[in-house]
Amino acid sequence: MNQIASMGSIGIWIGILSVILLGFCLYFTLSYFEHLKYDDDRLMKQTKMGAVITLVLALLVPAFFQLFIFSQMMSF
C-alpha cells in the first residue's frame, strides 16, 4: 500500500508537467499565428510541430499514468 501512496505524489508532478506542457502548447500556437501573419514558412512548420507535440504529450502522459495506476490497483 505504501507503493500506491508514493504514486500519488508522482501523479501531482505529472499534473504539473501537463499544465506546463499546455502552456508551451499555447505559446507555440500563438507563435504559429504570428509567423502565419508574416508568411514565414519555416518557422510556421516548426511552431506547428511544437504545438502538436506538446499538446500530444500534455494529453497522453496523464492518460498513460492513469492506465498504469489502474493496472497496479487491479493487481492487488
N, CA, C, O and CB atoms as a CASP TS submission, in Angstrom:
PFRMAT TS
TARGET T0000
AUTHOR 0000-0000-0000
METHOD Language model
MODEL 1
PARENT N/A
ATOM      1  N   MET     1       0.816  -1.196   0.000  1.00  0.00           N
ATOM      2  CA  MET     1       0.000   0.000   0.000  1.00  0.00           C
ATOM      3  C   MET     1       0.864   1.266   0.000  1.00  0.00           C
ATOM      4  O   MET     1       0.434   2.312  -0.485  1.00  0.00           O
ATOM      5  CB  MET     1      -0.930  -0.005   1.204  1.00  0.00           C
ATOM      6  N   ASN     2       2.073   1.168   0.541  1.00  0.00           N
ATOM      7  CA  ASN     2       2.976   2.310   0.554  1.00  0.00           C
ATOM      8  C   ASN     2       3.371   2.709  -0.868  1.00  0.00           C
ATOM      9  O   ASN     2       3.600   3.884  -1.156  1.00  0.00           O
ATOM     10  CB  ASN     2       4.225   1.991   1.381  1.00  0.00           C
ATOM     11  N   GLN     3       3.445   1.712  -1.750  1.00  0.00           N
ATOM     12  CA  GLN     3       3.793   1.992  -3.142  1.00  0.00           C
ATOM     13  C   GLN     3       2.701   2.832  -3.803  1.00  0.00           C
ATOM     14  O   GLN     3       3.005   3.730  -4.589  1.00  0.00           O
ATOM     15  CB  GLN     3       4.007   0.677  -3.922  1.00  0.00           C
ATOM     16  N   ILE     4       1.445   2.552  -3.496  1.00  0.00           N
ATOM     17  CA  ILE     4       0.338   3.318  -4.065  1.00  0.00           C
ATOM     18  C   ILE     4       0.363   4.751  -3.537  1.00  0.00           C
ATOM     19  O   ILE     4       0.054   5.685  -4.276  1.00  0.00           O
ATOM     20  CB  ILE     4      -1.015   2.646  -3.739  1.00  0.00           C
ATOM     21  N   ALA     5       0.726   4.934  -2.271  1.00  0.00           N
ATOM     22  CA  ALA     5       0.805   6.284  -1.703  1.00  0.00           C
ATOM     23  C   ALA     5       1.878   7.109  -2.402  1.00  0.00           C
ATOM     24  O   ALA     5       1.693   8.306  -2.624  1.00  0.00           O
ATOM     25  CB  ALA     5       1.092   6.217  -0.196  1.00  0.00           C
ATOM     26  N   SER     6       2.991   6.485  -2.747  1.00  0.00           N
ATOM     27  CA  SER     6       4.042   7.229  -3.447  1.00  0.00           C
ATOM     28  C   SER     6       3.630   7.564  -4.875  1.00  0.00           C
ATOM     29  O   SER     6       4.129   8.533  -5.447  1.00  0.00           O
ATOM     30  CB  SER     6       5.345   6.428  -3.457  1.00  0.00           C
ATOM     31  N   MET     7       2.729   6.781  -5.457  1.00  0.00           N
ATOM     32  CA  MET     7       2.235   7.087  -6.801  1.00  0.00           C
ATOM     33  C   MET     7       1.418   8.375  -6.803  1.00  0.00           C
ATOM     34  O   MET     7       1.352   9.069  -7.817  1.00  0.00           O
ATOM     35  CB  MET     7       1.387   5.924  -7.338  1.00  0.00           C
ATOM     36  N   GLY     8       0.793   8.698  -5.664  1.00  0.00           N
ATOM     37  CA  GLY     8       0.021   9.932  -5.586  1.00  0.00           C
ATOM     38  C   GLY     8       0.887  11.158  -5.751  1.00  0.00           C
ATOM     39  O   GLY     8       0.493  12.111  -6.424  1.00  0.00           O
ATOM     40  N   SER     9       2.065  11.149  -5.145  1.00  0.00           N
ATOM     41  CA  SER     9       2.958  12.300  -5.294  1.00  0.00           C
ATOM     42  C   SER     9       3.503  12.385  -6.717  1.00  0.00           C
ATOM     43  O   SER     9       3.725  13.480  -7.234  1.00  0.00           O
ATOM     44  CB  SER     9       4.117  12.216  -4.288  1.00  0.00           C
ATOM     45  N   ILE    10       3.716  11.252  -7.340  1.00  0.00           N
ATOM     46  CA  ILE    10       4.141  11.262  -8.747  1.00  0.00           C
ATOM     47  C   ILE    10       3.018  11.815  -9.614  1.00  0.00           C
ATOM     48  O   ILE    10       3.266  12.536 -10.581  1.00  0.00           O
ATOM     49  CB  ILE    10       4.543   9.834  -9.220  1.00  0.00           C
ATOM     50  N   GLY    11       1.786  11.474  -9.263  1.00  0.00           N
ATOM     51  CA  GLY    11       0.635  11.979 -10.006  1.00  0.00           C
ATOM     52  C   GLY    11       0.520  13.491  -9.941  1.00  0.00           C
ATOM     53  O   GLY    11       0.127  14.131 -10.917  1.00  0.00           O
ATOM     54  N   ILE    12       0.863  14.063  -8.792  1.00  0.00           N
ATOM     55  CA  ILE    12       0.835  15.523  -8.664  1.00  0.00           C
ATOM     56  C   ILE    12       1.853  16.150  -9.612  1.00  0.00           C
ATOM     57  O   ILE    12       1.559  17.135 -10.289  1.00  0.00           O
ATOM     58  CB  ILE    12       1.121  15.952  -7.202  1.00  0.00           C
ATOM     59  N   TRP    13       3.058  15.569  -9.654  1.00  0.00           N
ATOM     60  CA  TRP    13       4.086  16.109 -10.546  1.00  0.00           C
ATOM     61  C   TRP    13       3.718  15.924 -12.011  1.00  0.00           C
ATOM     62  O   TRP    13       4.060  16.762 -12.845  1.00  0.00           O
ATOM     63  CB  TRP    13       5.426  15.447 -10.265  1.00  0.00           C
ATOM     64  N   ILE    14       3.031  14.844 -12.331  1.00  0.00           N
ATOM     65  CA  ILE    14       2.590  14.648 -13.714  1.00  0.00           C
ATOM     66  C   ILE    14       1.526  15.675 -14.073  1.00  0.00           C
ATOM     67  O   ILE    14       1.486  16.158 -15.205  1.00  0.00           O
ATOM     68  CB  ILE    14       2.046  13.215 -13.920  1.00  0.00           C
ATOM     69  N   GLY    15       0.664  16.011 -13.119  1.00  0.00           N
ATOM     70  CA  GLY    15      -0.322  17.065 -13.356  1.00  0.00           C
ATOM     71  C   GLY    15       0.336  18.412 -13.598  1.00  0.00           C
ATOM     72  O   GLY    15      -0.088  19.168 -14.472  1.00  0.00           O
ATOM     73  N   ILE    16       1.369  18.711 -12.825  1.00  0.00           N
ATOM     74  CA  ILE    16       2.101  19.967 -13.017  1.00  0.00           C
ATOM     75  C   ILE    16       2.794  19.968 -14.375  1.00  0.00           C
ATOM     76  O   ILE    16       2.775  20.976 -15.081  1.00  0.00           O
ATOM     77  CB  ILE    16       3.135  20.178 -11.885  1.00  0.00           C
ATOM     78  N   LEU    17       3.404  18.846 -14.744  1.00  0.00           N
ATOM     79  CA  LEU    17       4.052  18.727 -16.055  1.00  0.00           C
ATOM     80  C   LEU    17       3.040  18.926 -17.182  1.00  0.00           C
ATOM     81  O   LEU    17       3.344  19.568 -18.187  1.00  0.00           O
ATOM     82  CB  LEU    17       4.736  17.355 -16.195  1.00  0.00           C
ATOM     83  N   SER    18       1.848  18.378 -17.014  1.00  0.00           N
ATOM     84  CA  SER    18       0.814  18.516 -18.030  1.00  0.00           C
ATOM     85  C   SER    18       0.410  19.976 -18.212  1.00  0.00           C
ATOM     86  O   SER    18       0.218  20.434 -19.339  1.00  0.00           O
ATOM     87  CB  SER    18      -0.406  17.675 -17.661  1.00  0.00           C
ATOM     88  N   VAL    19       0.281  20.704 -17.111  1.00  0.00           N
ATOM     89  CA  VAL    19      -0.071  22.128 -17.196  1.00  0.00           C
ATOM     90  C   VAL    19       1.045  22.916 -17.872  1.00  0.00           C
ATOM     91  O   VAL    19       0.773  23.803 -18.681  1.00  0.00           O
ATOM     92  CB  VAL    19      -0.354  22.704 -15.791  1.00  0.00           C
ATOM     93  N   ILE    20       2.289  22.605 -17.551  1.00  0.00           N
ATOM     94  CA  ILE    20       3.422  23.289 -18.184  1.00  0.00           C
ATOM     95  C   ILE    20       3.439  23.005 -19.685  1.00  0.00           C
ATOM     96  O   ILE    20       3.679  23.907 -20.487  1.00  0.00           O
ATOM     97  CB  ILE    20       4.758  22.847 -17.538  1.00  0.00           C
ATOM     98  N   LEU    21       3.186  21.755 -20.061  1.00  0.00           N
ATOM     99  CA  LEU    21       3.158  21.411 -21.489  1.00  0.00           C
ATOM    100  C   LEU    21       2.008  22.110 -22.208  1.00  0.00           C
ATOM    101  O   LEU    21       2.158  22.505 -23.364  1.00  0.00           O
ATOM    102  CB  LEU    21       3.038  19.893 -21.671  1.00  0.00           C
ATOM    103  N   LEU    22       0.864  22.271 -21.545  1.00  0.00           N
ATOM    104  CA  LEU    22      -0.239  23.015 -22.156  1.00  0.00           C
ATOM    105  C   LEU    22       0.130  24.487 -22.332  1.00  0.00           C
ATOM    106  O   LEU    22      -0.267  25.117 -23.312  1.00  0.00           O
ATOM    107  CB  LEU    22      -1.514  22.886 -21.300  1.00  0.00           C
ATOM    108  N   GLY    23       0.885  25.029 -21.389  1.00  0.00           N
ATOM    109  CA  GLY    23       1.373  26.401 -21.537  1.00  0.00           C
ATOM    110  C   GLY    23       2.303  26.541 -22.731  1.00  0.00           C
ATOM    111  O   GLY    23       2.212  27.510 -23.485  1.00  0.00           O
ATOM    112  N   PHE    24       3.201  25.569 -22.903  1.00  0.00           N
ATOM    113  CA  PHE    24       4.074  25.579 -24.079  1.00  0.00           C
ATOM    114  C   PHE    24       3.266  25.428 -25.365  1.00  0.00           C
ATOM    115  O   PHE    24       3.595  26.039 -26.382  1.00  0.00           O
ATOM    116  CB  PHE    24       5.117  24.458 -23.980  1.00  0.00           C
ATOM    117  N   CYS    25       2.225  24.627 -25.323  1.00  0.00           N
ATOM    118  CA  CYS    25       1.368  24.458 -26.495  1.00  0.00           C
ATOM    119  C   CYS    25       0.717  25.788 -26.870  1.00  0.00           C
ATOM    120  O   CYS    25       0.655  26.141 -28.048  1.00  0.00           O
ATOM    121  CB  CYS    25       0.286  23.385 -26.230  1.00  0.00           C
ATOM    122  N   LEU    26       0.234  26.524 -25.872  1.00  0.00           N
ATOM    123  CA  LEU    26      -0.353  27.838 -26.133  1.00  0.00           C
ATOM    124  C   LEU    26       0.691  28.783 -26.718  1.00  0.00           C
ATOM    125  O   LEU    26       0.402  29.527 -27.655  1.00  0.00           O
ATOM    126  CB  LEU    26      -0.946  28.433 -24.842  1.00  0.00           C
ATOM    127  N   TYR    27       1.897  28.755 -26.171  1.00  0.00           N
ATOM    128  CA  TYR    27       2.974  29.605 -26.689  1.00  0.00           C
ATOM    129  C   TYR    27       3.269  29.277 -28.155  1.00  0.00           C
ATOM    130  O   TYR    27       3.361  30.180 -28.987  1.00  0.00           O
ATOM    131  CB  TYR    27       4.251  29.435 -25.838  1.00  0.00           C
ATOM    132  N   PHE    28       3.418  27.997 -28.471  1.00  0.00           N
ATOM    133  CA  PHE    28       3.713  27.607 -29.854  1.00  0.00           C
ATOM    134  C   PHE    28       2.554  27.949 -30.785  1.00  0.00           C
ATOM    135  O   PHE    28       2.774  28.323 -31.937  1.00  0.00           O
ATOM    136  CB  PHE    28       4.021  26.106 -29.932  1.00  0.00           C
ATOM    137  N   THR    29       1.327  27.824 -30.297  1.00  0.00           N
ATOM    138  CA  THR    29       0.167  28.157 -31.127  1.00  0.00           C
ATOM    139  C   THR    29       0.139  29.647 -31.441  1.00  0.00           C
ATOM    140  O   THR    29      -0.087  30.036 -32.587  1.00  0.00           O
ATOM    141  CB  THR    29      -1.136  27.740 -30.427  1.00  0.00           C
ATOM    142  N   LEU    30       0.366  30.480 -30.432  1.00  0.00           N
ATOM    143  CA  LEU    30       0.383  31.926 -30.672  1.00  0.00           C
ATOM    144  C   LEU    30       1.557  32.323 -31.562  1.00  0.00           C
ATOM    145  O   LEU    30       1.427  33.223 -32.392  1.00  0.00           O
ATOM    146  CB  LEU    30       0.453  32.689 -29.342  1.00  0.00           C
ATOM    147  N   SER    31       2.695  31.662 -31.396  1.00  0.00           N
ATOM    148  CA  SER    31       3.840  31.928 -32.276  1.00  0.00           C
ATOM    149  C   SER    31       3.523  31.515 -33.708  1.00  0.00           C
ATOM    150  O   SER    31       3.943  32.174 -34.658  1.00  0.00           O
ATOM    151  CB  SER    31       5.095  31.184 -31.774  1.00  0.00           C
ATOM    152  N   TYR    32       2.782  30.423 -33.859  1.00  0.00           N
ATOM    153  CA  TYR    32       2.386  29.974 -35.197  1.00  0.00           C
ATOM    154  C   TYR    32       1.558  31.045 -35.895  1.00  0.00           C
ATOM    155  O   TYR    32       1.783  31.346 -37.067  1.00  0.00           O
ATOM    156  CB  TYR    32       1.591  28.655 -35.116  1.00  0.00           C
ATOM    157  N   PHE    33       0.592  31.624 -35.166  1.00  0.00           N
ATOM    158  CA  PHE    33      -0.242  32.662 -35.780  1.00  0.00           C
ATOM    159  C   PHE    33       0.574  33.908 -36.122  1.00  0.00           C
ATOM    160  O   PHE    33       0.294  34.576 -37.118  1.00  0.00           O
ATOM    161  CB  PHE    33      -1.394  33.037 -34.844  1.00  0.00           C
ATOM    162  N   GLU    34       1.566  34.221 -35.318  1.00  0.00           N
ATOM    163  CA  GLU    34       2.428  35.358 -35.621  1.00  0.00           C
ATOM    164  C   GLU    34       3.248  35.086 -36.880  1.00  0.00           C
ATOM    165  O   GLU    34       3.384  35.966 -37.731  1.00  0.00           O
ATOM    166  CB  GLU    34       3.358  35.663 -34.433  1.00  0.00           C
ATOM    167  N   HIS    35       3.795  33.877 -37.007  1.00  0.00           N
ATOM    168  CA  HIS    35       4.577  33.543 -38.198  1.00  0.00           C
ATOM    169  C   HIS    35       3.677  33.398 -39.418  1.00  0.00           C
ATOM    170  O   HIS    35       4.118  33.632 -40.543  1.00  0.00           O
ATOM    171  CB  HIS    35       5.370  32.251 -37.974  1.00  0.00           C
ATOM    172  N   LEU    36       2.442  33.021 -39.209  1.00  0.00           N
ATOM    173  CA  LEU    36       1.478  32.950 -40.310  1.00  0.00           C
ATOM    174  C   LEU    36       1.223  34.342 -40.868  1.00  0.00           C
ATOM    175  O   LEU    36       1.090  34.524 -42.078  1.00  0.00           O
ATOM    176  CB  LEU    36       0.151  32.306 -39.840  1.00  0.00           C
ATOM    177  N   LYS    37       1.156  35.322 -39.973  1.00  0.00           N
ATOM    178  CA  LYS    37       0.929  36.711 -40.381  1.00  0.00           C
ATOM    179  C   LYS    37       2.083  37.229 -41.233  1.00  0.00           C
ATOM    180  O   LYS    37       1.867  37.941 -42.213  1.00  0.00           O
ATOM    181  CB  LYS    37       0.743  37.606 -39.149  1.00  0.00           C
ATOM    182  N   TYR    38       3.323  36.866 -40.852  1.00  0.00           N
ATOM    183  CA  TYR    38       4.499  37.336 -41.582  1.00  0.00           C
ATOM    184  C   TYR    38       4.898  36.407 -42.724  1.00  0.00           C
ATOM    185  O   TYR    38       5.884  36.667 -43.414  1.00  0.00           O
ATOM    186  CB  TYR    38       5.658  37.493 -40.634  1.00  0.00           C
ATOM    187  N   ASP    39       4.154  35.340 -42.929  1.00  0.00           N
ATOM    188  CA  ASP    39       4.352  34.397 -44.038  1.00  0.00           C
ATOM    189  C   ASP    39       5.766  33.800 -44.036  1.00  0.00           C
ATOM    190  O   ASP    39       6.450  33.785 -45.060  1.00  0.00           O
ATOM    191  CB  ASP    39       4.086  35.097 -45.377  1.00  0.00           C
ATOM    192  N   ASP    40       6.181  33.315 -42.873  1.00  0.00           N
ATOM    193  CA  ASP    40       7.488  32.666 -42.725  1.00  0.00           C
ATOM    194  C   ASP    40       7.251  31.152 -42.642  1.00  0.00           C
ATOM    195  O   ASP    40       6.906  30.624 -41.585  1.00  0.00           O
ATOM    196  CB  ASP    40       8.259  33.199 -41.442  1.00  0.00           C
ATOM    197  N   ASP    41       7.441  30.468 -43.770  1.00  0.00           N
ATOM    198  CA  ASP    41       7.075  29.051 -43.870  1.00  0.00           C
ATOM    199  C   ASP    41       7.868  28.157 -42.921  1.00  0.00           C
ATOM    200  O   ASP    41       7.295  27.274 -42.282  1.00  0.00           O
ATOM    201  CB  ASP    41       7.274  28.573 -45.286  1.00  0.00           C
ATOM    202  N   ARG    42       9.167  28.373 -42.823  1.00  0.00           N
ATOM    203  CA  ARG    42       9.999  27.506 -41.987  1.00  0.00           C
ATOM    204  C   ARG    42       9.582  27.593 -40.522  1.00  0.00           C
ATOM    205  O   ARG    42       9.423  26.569 -39.857  1.00  0.00           O
ATOM    206  CB  ARG    42      11.480  27.880 -42.136  1.00  0.00           C
ATOM    207  N   LEU    43       9.407  28.802 -40.024  1.00  0.00           N
ATOM    208  CA  LEU    43       9.018  28.965 -38.624  1.00  0.00           C
ATOM    209  C   LEU    43       7.576  28.518 -38.384  1.00  0.00           C
ATOM    210  O   LEU    43       7.239  28.058 -37.292  1.00  0.00           O
ATOM    211  CB  LEU    43       9.189  30.421 -38.197  1.00  0.00           C
ATOM    212  N   MET    44       6.724  28.654 -39.408  1.00  0.00           N
ATOM    213  CA  MET    44       5.344  28.162 -39.270  1.00  0.00           C
ATOM    214  C   MET    44       5.341  26.654 -39.055  1.00  0.00           C
ATOM    215  O   MET    44       4.631  26.152 -38.184  1.00  0.00           O
ATOM    216  CB  MET    44       4.503  28.525 -40.520  1.00  0.00           C
ATOM    217  N   LYS    45       6.126  25.935 -39.840  1.00  0.00           N
ATOM    218  CA  LYS    45       6.181  24.478 -39.705  1.00  0.00           C
ATOM    219  C   LYS    45       6.755  24.070 -38.356  1.00  0.00           C
ATOM    220  O   LYS    45       6.256  23.143 -37.718  1.00  0.00           O
ATOM    221  CB  LYS    45       7.014  23.869 -40.832  1.00  0.00           C
ATOM    222  N   GLN    46       7.813  24.769 -37.919  1.00  0.00           N
ATOM    223  CA  GLN    46       8.439  24.420 -36.644  1.00  0.00           C
ATOM    224  C   GLN    46       7.507  24.672 -35.466  1.00  0.00           C
ATOM    225  O   GLN    46       7.405  23.835 -34.569  1.00  0.00           O
ATOM    226  CB  GLN    46       9.725  25.207 -36.460  1.00  0.00           C
ATOM    227  N   THR    47       6.826  25.817 -35.459  1.00  0.00           N
ATOM    228  CA  THR    47       5.945  26.110 -34.329  1.00  0.00           C
ATOM    229  C   THR    47       4.694  25.243 -34.355  1.00  0.00           C
ATOM    230  O   THR    47       4.148  24.902 -33.306  1.00  0.00           O
ATOM    231  CB  THR    47       5.555  27.582 -34.331  1.00  0.00           C
ATOM    232  N   LYS    48       4.240  24.886 -35.557  1.00  0.00           N
ATOM    233  CA  LYS    48       3.082  23.994 -35.638  1.00  0.00           C
ATOM    234  C   LYS    48       3.436  22.619 -35.082  1.00  0.00           C
ATOM    235  O   LYS    48       2.650  22.025 -34.344  1.00  0.00           O
ATOM    236  CB  LYS    48       2.586  23.872 -37.097  1.00  0.00           C
ATOM    237  N   MET    49       4.612  22.113 -35.431  1.00  0.00           N
ATOM    238  CA  MET    49       5.039  20.820 -34.889  1.00  0.00           C
ATOM    239  C   MET    49       5.269  20.906 -33.381  1.00  0.00           C
ATOM    240  O   MET    49       4.950  19.967 -32.653  1.00  0.00           O
ATOM    241  CB  MET    49       6.320  20.341 -35.591  1.00  0.00           C
ATOM    242  N   GLY    50       5.813  22.010 -32.913  1.00  0.00           N
ATOM    243  CA  GLY    50       5.996  22.196 -31.475  1.00  0.00           C
ATOM    244  C   GLY    50       4.670  22.193 -30.740  1.00  0.00           C
ATOM    245  O   GLY    50       4.552  21.593 -29.672  1.00  0.00           O
ATOM    246  N   ALA    51       3.669  22.859 -31.305  1.00  0.00           N
ATOM    247  CA  ALA    51       2.346  22.894 -30.676  1.00  0.00           C
ATOM    248  C   ALA    51       1.713  21.511 -30.655  1.00  0.00           C
ATOM    249  O   ALA    51       1.124  21.114 -29.650  1.00  0.00           O
ATOM    250  CB  ALA    51       1.430  23.877 -31.408  1.00  0.00           C
ATOM    251  N   VAL    52       1.829  20.781 -31.748  1.00  0.00           N
ATOM    252  CA  VAL    52       1.226  19.448 -31.819  1.00  0.00           C
ATOM    253  C   VAL    52       1.921  18.488 -30.846  1.00  0.00           C
ATOM    254  O   VAL    52       1.257  17.733 -30.136  1.00  0.00           O
ATOM    255  CB  VAL    52       1.304  18.896 -33.263  1.00  0.00           C
ATOM    256  N   ILE    53       3.240  18.518 -30.815  1.00  0.00           N
ATOM    257  CA  ILE    53       3.987  17.602 -29.938  1.00  0.00           C
ATOM    258  C   ILE    53       3.696  17.887 -28.473  1.00  0.00           C
ATOM    259  O   ILE    53       3.473  16.960 -27.695  1.00  0.00           O
ATOM    260  CB  ILE    53       5.497  17.713 -30.201  1.00  0.00           C
ATOM    261  N   THR    54       3.695  19.172 -28.085  1.00  0.00           N
ATOM    262  CA  THR    54       3.428  19.477 -26.679  1.00  0.00           C
ATOM    263  C   THR    54       1.988  19.173 -26.297  1.00  0.00           C
ATOM    264  O   THR    54       1.730  18.768 -25.164  1.00  0.00           O
ATOM    265  CB  THR    54       3.738  20.935 -26.389  1.00  0.00           C
ATOM    266  N   LEU    55       1.044  19.356 -27.213  1.00  0.00           N
ATOM    267  CA  LEU    55      -0.350  19.014 -26.911  1.00  0.00           C
ATOM    268  C   LEU    55      -0.511  17.508 -26.741  1.00  0.00           C
ATOM    269  O   LEU    55      -1.191  17.051 -25.822  1.00  0.00           O
ATOM    270  CB  LEU    55      -1.285  19.523 -28.022  1.00  0.00           C
ATOM    271  N   VAL    56       0.116  16.740 -27.628  1.00  0.00           N
ATOM    272  CA  VAL    56       0.035  15.278 -27.522  1.00  0.00           C
ATOM    273  C   VAL    56       0.655  14.801 -26.213  1.00  0.00           C
ATOM    274  O   VAL    56       0.084  13.951 -25.530  1.00  0.00           O
ATOM    275  CB  VAL    56       0.739  14.604 -28.720  1.00  0.00           C
ATOM    276  N   LEU    57       1.811  15.339 -25.860  1.00  0.00           N
ATOM    277  CA  LEU    57       2.447  14.943 -24.600  1.00  0.00           C
ATOM    278  C   LEU    57       1.607  15.351 -23.391  1.00  0.00           C
ATOM    279  O   LEU    57       1.492  14.596 -22.426  1.00  0.00           O
ATOM    280  CB  LEU    57       3.841  15.563 -24.495  1.00  0.00           C
ATOM    281  N   ALA    58       1.020  16.552 -23.448  1.00  0.00           N
ATOM    282  CA  ALA    58       0.210  17.028 -22.322  1.00  0.00           C
ATOM    283  C   ALA    58      -1.022  16.161 -22.117  1.00  0.00           C
ATOM    284  O   ALA    58      -1.503  16.034 -20.990  1.00  0.00           O
ATOM    285  CB  ALA    58      -0.209  18.478 -22.544  1.00  0.00           C
ATOM    286  N   LEU    59      -1.540  15.567 -23.175  1.00  0.00           N
ATOM    287  CA  LEU    59      -2.737  14.736 -23.051  1.00  0.00           C
ATOM    288  C   LEU    59      -2.419  13.266 -22.801  1.00  0.00           C
ATOM    289  O   LEU    59      -3.159  12.590 -22.088  1.00  0.00           O
ATOM    290  CB  LEU    59      -3.576  14.862 -24.295  1.00  0.00           C
ATOM    291  N   LEU    60      -1.335  12.764 -23.374  1.00  0.00           N
ATOM    292  CA  LEU    60      -1.052  11.333 -23.271  1.00  0.00           C
ATOM    293  C   LEU    60      -0.288  10.933 -22.013  1.00  0.00           C
ATOM    294  O   LEU    60      -0.480   9.825 -21.512  1.00  0.00           O
ATOM    295  CB  LEU    60      -0.278  10.897 -24.463  1.00  0.00           C
ATOM    296  N   VAL    61       0.564  11.798 -21.494  1.00  0.00           N
ATOM    297  CA  VAL    61       1.328  11.441 -20.290  1.00  0.00           C
ATOM    298  C   VAL    61       0.397  11.146 -19.119  1.00  0.00           C
ATOM    299  O   VAL    61       0.566  10.111 -18.474  1.00  0.00           O
ATOM    300  CB  VAL    61       2.302  12.573 -19.914  1.00  0.00           C
ATOM    301  N   PRO    62      -0.585  12.008 -18.808  1.00  0.00           N
ATOM    302  CA  PRO    62      -1.504  11.657 -17.711  1.00  0.00           C
ATOM    303  C   PRO    62      -2.363  10.433 -18.023  1.00  0.00           C
ATOM    304  O   PRO    62      -2.700   9.666 -17.121  1.00  0.00           O
ATOM    305  CB  PRO    62      -2.408  12.837 -17.398  1.00  0.00           C
ATOM    306  N   ALA    63      -2.717  10.245 -19.288  1.00  0.00           N
ATOM    307  CA  ALA    63      -3.536   9.083 -19.651  1.00  0.00           C
ATOM    308  C   ALA    63      -2.763   7.784 -19.417  1.00  0.00           C
ATOM    309  O   ALA    63      -3.309   6.831 -18.861  1.00  0.00           O
ATOM    310  CB  ALA    63      -3.987   9.177 -21.126  1.00  0.00           C
ATOM    311  N   PHE    64      -1.508   7.740 -19.834  1.00  0.00           N
ATOM    312  CA  PHE    64      -0.708   6.536 -19.607  1.00  0.00           C
ATOM    313  C   PHE    64      -0.442   6.309 -18.123  1.00  0.00           C
ATOM    314  O   PHE    64      -0.390   5.166 -17.669  1.00  0.00           O
ATOM    315  CB  PHE    64       0.614   6.633 -20.361  1.00  0.00           C
ATOM    316  N   PHE    65      -0.276   7.385 -17.373  1.00  0.00           N
ATOM    317  CA  PHE    65      -0.086   7.250 -15.932  1.00  0.00           C
ATOM    318  C   PHE    65      -1.348   6.674 -15.282  1.00  0.00           C
ATOM    319  O   PHE    65      -1.255   5.833 -14.388  1.00  0.00           O
ATOM    320  CB  PHE    65       0.273   8.616 -15.301  1.00  0.00           C
ATOM    321  N   GLN    66      -2.513   7.120 -15.722  1.00  0.00           N
ATOM    322  CA  GLN    66      -3.763   6.588 -15.176  1.00  0.00           C
ATOM    323  C   GLN    66      -3.923   5.109 -15.523  1.00  0.00           C
ATOM    324  O   GLN    66      -4.388   4.328 -14.693  1.00  0.00           O
ATOM    325  CB  GLN    66      -4.965   7.389 -15.705  1.00  0.00           C
ATOM    326  N   LEU    67      -3.546   4.721 -16.730  1.00  0.00           N
ATOM    327  CA  LEU    67      -3.608   3.301 -17.093  1.00  0.00           C
ATOM    328  C   LEU    67      -2.649   2.479 -16.241  1.00  0.00           C
ATOM    329  O   LEU    67      -2.976   1.361 -15.842  1.00  0.00           O
ATOM    330  CB  LEU    67      -3.282   3.112 -18.582  1.00  0.00           C
ATOM    331  N   PHE    68      -1.479   3.019 -15.963  1.00  0.00           N
ATOM    332  CA  PHE    68      -0.514   2.329 -15.114  1.00  0.00           C
ATOM    333  C   PHE    68      -1.056   2.175 -13.697  1.00  0.00           C
ATOM    334  O   PHE    68      -0.961   1.098 -13.109  1.00  0.00           O
ATOM    335  CB  PHE    68       0.821   3.086 -15.094  1.00  0.00           C
ATOM    336  N   ILE    69      -1.620   3.237 -13.153  1.00  0.00           N
ATOM    337  CA  ILE    69      -2.201   3.177 -11.805  1.00  0.00           C
ATOM    338  C   ILE    69      -3.352   2.181 -11.775  1.00  0.00           C
ATOM    339  O   ILE    69      -3.484   1.417 -10.819  1.00  0.00           O
ATOM    340  CB  ILE    69      -2.691   4.575 -11.353  1.00  0.00           C
ATOM    341  N   PHE    70      -4.183   2.182 -12.810  1.00  0.00           N
ATOM    342  CA  PHE    70      -5.302   1.245 -12.872  1.00  0.00           C
ATOM    343  C   PHE    70      -4.801  -0.196 -12.878  1.00  0.00           C
ATOM    344  O   PHE    70      -5.348  -1.046 -12.176  1.00  0.00           O
ATOM    345  CB  PHE    70      -6.161   1.515 -14.118  1.00  0.00           C
ATOM    346  N   SER    71      -3.765  -0.473 -13.666  1.00  0.00           N
ATOM    347  CA  SER    71      -3.241  -1.842 -13.708  1.00  0.00           C
ATOM    348  C   SER    71      -2.611  -2.231 -12.370  1.00  0.00           C
ATOM    349  O   SER    71      -2.707  -3.386 -11.955  1.00  0.00           O
ATOM    350  CB  SER    71      -2.206  -1.984 -14.838  1.00  0.00           C
ATOM    351  N   GLN    72      -1.971  -1.279 -11.692  1.00  0.00           N
ATOM    352  CA  GLN    72      -1.399  -1.560 -10.376  1.00  0.00           C
ATOM    353  C   GLN    72      -2.490  -1.834  -9.345  1.00  0.00           C
ATOM    354  O   GLN    72      -2.344  -2.718  -8.502  1.00  0.00           O
ATOM    355  CB  GLN    72      -0.525  -0.391  -9.916  1.00  0.00           C
ATOM    356  N   MET    73      -3.573  -1.081  -9.413  1.00  0.00           N
ATOM    357  CA  MET    73      -4.671  -1.279  -8.459  1.00  0.00           C
ATOM    358  C   MET    73      -5.364  -2.619  -8.698  1.00  0.00           C
ATOM    359  O   MET    73      -5.789  -3.273  -7.746  1.00  0.00           O
ATOM    360  CB  MET    73      -5.691  -0.129  -8.566  1.00  0.00           C
ATOM    361  N   MET    74      -5.480  -3.025  -9.945  1.00  0.00           N
ATOM    362  CA  MET    74      -6.150  -4.287 -10.251  1.00  0.00           C
ATOM    363  C   MET    74      -5.273  -5.488  -9.908  1.00  0.00           C
ATOM    364  O   MET    74      -5.784  -6.599  -9.760  1.00  0.00           O
ATOM    365  CB  MET    74      -6.539  -4.332 -11.725  1.00  0.00           C
ATOM    366  N   SER    75      -3.973  -5.287  -9.780  1.00  0.00           N
ATOM    367  CA  SER    75      -3.096  -6.413  -9.453  1.00  0.00           C
ATOM    368  C   SER    75      -3.105  -6.736  -7.957  1.00  0.00           C
ATOM    369  O   SER    75      -2.651  -7.807  -7.555  1.00  0.00           O
ATOM    370  CB  SER    75      -1.672  -6.111  -9.906  1.00  0.00           C
ATOM    371  N   PHE    76      -3.613  -5.825  -7.134  1.00  0.00           N
ATOM    372  CA  PHE    76      -3.667  -6.088  -5.687  1.00  0.00           C
ATOM    373  C   PHE    76      -4.810  -6.944  -5.337  1.00  0.00           C
ATOM    374  O   PHE    76      -5.005  -7.264  -4.164  1.00  0.00           O
ATOM    375  CB  PHE    76      -3.748  -4.822  -4.905  1.00  0.00           C
TER
END
